[in-house]
Amino acid sequence: MPRSVNHVASRARRKHVLKLAKGYFGRRKNVWTVAKNGVEKGLQYAYRDRKQKKRNFRSLWIQRINAGVRQYGMIYSEFIHKLAKANVVINRKVLADLAMNHPEAFKAVVDKVK
């Protein structure tokens, strides 16, 4: 009996990977083995960086808040400590936005905590 190969499924799988490799440079976009390796690595980076994005934004917010409070003679850690003692519940994302785009509102928050 002849060997049965499910060519429809394997072709579909290859087409799917090559479609994901669209936009890659050189052989990564049209050679199956190279494209497969590139797509697998890209998916690993995407998974890892979804976690890293959260860390990066938090550190960016902290830098912006620190720059904002230094204008008023404080440092970041001191400001966050005084926020907690004053029972002001504002997250870092909102504080960073206030420091960047609404300096008068940020000044009011700083004055409330001082």
C-alpha positions in Angstrom: 0.0 0.0 0.0 1.4 3.5 -0.9 2.4 5.8 1.9 -0.2 8.4 2.7 1.0 12.0 3.3 -1.3 14.7 4.4 0.0 17.3 2.0 -2.9 19.6 2.5 -2.1 20.1 6.2 1.6 20.5 5.8 1.2 23.0 2.9 -1.2 25.0 5.0 1.2 25.0 8.0 4.0 26.2 5.7 1.8 28.9 4.2 0.8 30.1 7.6 4.5 30.4 8.8 5.5 32.2 5.5 2.6 34.6 5.9 3.9 35.4 9.4 7.3 36.0 7.9 6.0 38.7 5.6 8.1 41.8 5.8 11.3 39.9 6.8 14.5 40.6 4.8 16.2 38.2 2.5 15.7 34.5 2.7 13.8 34.9 6.0 10.7 35.8 4.1 10.5 33.0 1.5 12.7 30.0 2.4 10.8 27.6 4.6 13.5 26.6 7.1 14.9 30.1 7.5 11.5 31.6 7.8 10.4 29.0 10.4 13.4 29.8 12.6 12.8 33.6 12.2 9.1 33.3 13.0 9.7 31.1 16.1 12.3 33.5 17.4 10.0 36.5 16.7 7.2 34.8 18.7 9.6 34.2 21.6 10.6 37.9 21.6 6.9 38.9 21.4 6.0 36.8 24.4 9.0 38.1 26.4 8.5 41.7 25.5 4.8 41.8 26.5 6.2 41.4 30.0 9.1 43.8 29.5 6.8 46.5 28.2 5.1 46.7 31.6 8.5 47.1 33.3 9.7 49.7 30.8 6.6 51.9 31.2 6.7 51.7 35.0 10.4 52.9 35.0 9.5 55.7 32.5 6.7 56.9 34.8 9.0 56.9 37.7 11.6 59.0 35.8 8.9 61.5 34.8 7.6 61.8 38.4 11.1 62.2 39.7 11.8 65.0 37.2 8.5 66.6 38.2 9.0 66.6 41.9 12.6 67.7 41.8 11.3 71.1 40.7 9.7 71.4 44.1 12.8 70.3 46.1 11.8 66.7 46.7 13.0 63.3 45.4 10.9 60.5 44.1 11.1 58.1 47.0 10.3 60.9 49.5 7.3 62.0 47.4 5.9 58.4 47.1 6.3 57.9 50.9 4.5 61.2 51.7 1.7 60.3 49.2 1.2 57.0 51.1 1.2 58.8 54.5 -1.3 61.4 53.2 -3.6 58.6 51.9 -3.5 60.0 48.4 -4.3 57.1 46.0 -3.0 58.0 42.6 -1.1 55.5 40.5 2.2 56.3 38.8 0.8 56.4 35.3 -1.6 59.2 36.2 1.1 61.0 38.3 3.5 60.9 35.3 0.8 62.2 33.0 0.1 65.1 35.4 3.8 65.9 35.7 4.2 66.0 31.9 0.9 67.5 30.6 -0.7 69.3 33.6 2.0 70.9 35.7 -0.5 73.0 37.7 -2.5 69.9 38.8 0.8 68.1 39.6 1.9 71.1 41.7 -1.4 70.9 43.6 -0.7 67.2 44.4 2.8 68.0 45.6 1.5 70.9 47.8 -1.1 68.6 49.3 1.6 66.1 50.3 4.2 68.6 51.6 
